[in-house]
């Protein structure tokens, strides 16, 4: 699955001499049953801005205590959980 994700997102992967942070990829897989409806979900999410923002704010990103300028809403975990919340809300 990791190789498939990498191949589908080659345009998003980059590394330069001045890159100050690593790219992080989070993965989630779930089978959720809510009132006789089953949601099966599997997805990867890379950190950073990828032209997507949640339609509704189900989650609230908190500031890091050591650095208030870090935009936690761009973390891969936050974006992935936000996408799962949107899927569940549909």
N, C-alpha and C positions, 0 to 999 in steps of 0.2 A: 504494500500500500504506500509506503514512503517513496518508493521509486516512481510509482504512478503519479503521486502528487508532484514530485520534483519535475517529471517530464511535462506535466500539464501547466506548470508554473515557472518554466525556465526564464521567462521575461521578467519575473519578479526577483530572481536570485541575482545578487551582485556582491562583489567584494572588491574593495579598493584599498589603496595604501592608507587612506585617511579615514577609513571606516572605524568609528569609535565604539560600536557595539556589534554583537553577534546577532544574526537572524535566529529567531526562535520559532519553532513550529509546535503547536499543540494539537493533540488528537483526542477526539471524543467519539465514543460509540455507545449507543444506548437503545434499549427496548423499553418503552414506557407505555403503560396501559392506563388510560384515564376514561372512566365511564364508558366502557366497552369500545373505545377507540384505541388503536395501537399505533404508536409512533416509533418507527425504527429509523435511527439516525446514525450516520457515521460521517465524520468530516475532519479535515485538517484546517488549521488556520495559522498563517504566518503573521508575526508581529509587524507593526508599521501600518501606514495608511495605504489602503488598497481601493479607494474610491467607494467605500461602503460605510454607512452609518446606520444604526438601528432606527427603524421607523418610530418606535416607541421606546422610551427609556425604562426598561424593566430593572436595570441594574444601575448603580451609581459608582463611578470610579473614584477612588480615594487618592489623596495626595500621599506621596512617600514622605515619611518623617525626615529622611535625610536629604531630600531634594524635591522641593515643591514644583520645580519646572518640568518634571517628567510627566508626560500625558499618559496616565495609566489606561485610558480608554483605547490606546493603540497597542496594548499588550495582547499577545495572542490568546491568552486564557480569557481575558475579558471579552474580546471580540467573539470567540467561540461560544462562550456562555450566552452572550447576547443573541447570537444566531439561534441557539437552542431555545431560548425563551420565545423568540419570534415564531419558531416552528410549533412550539407547544400552544401558543396563543391562537394559532389559526384554527 
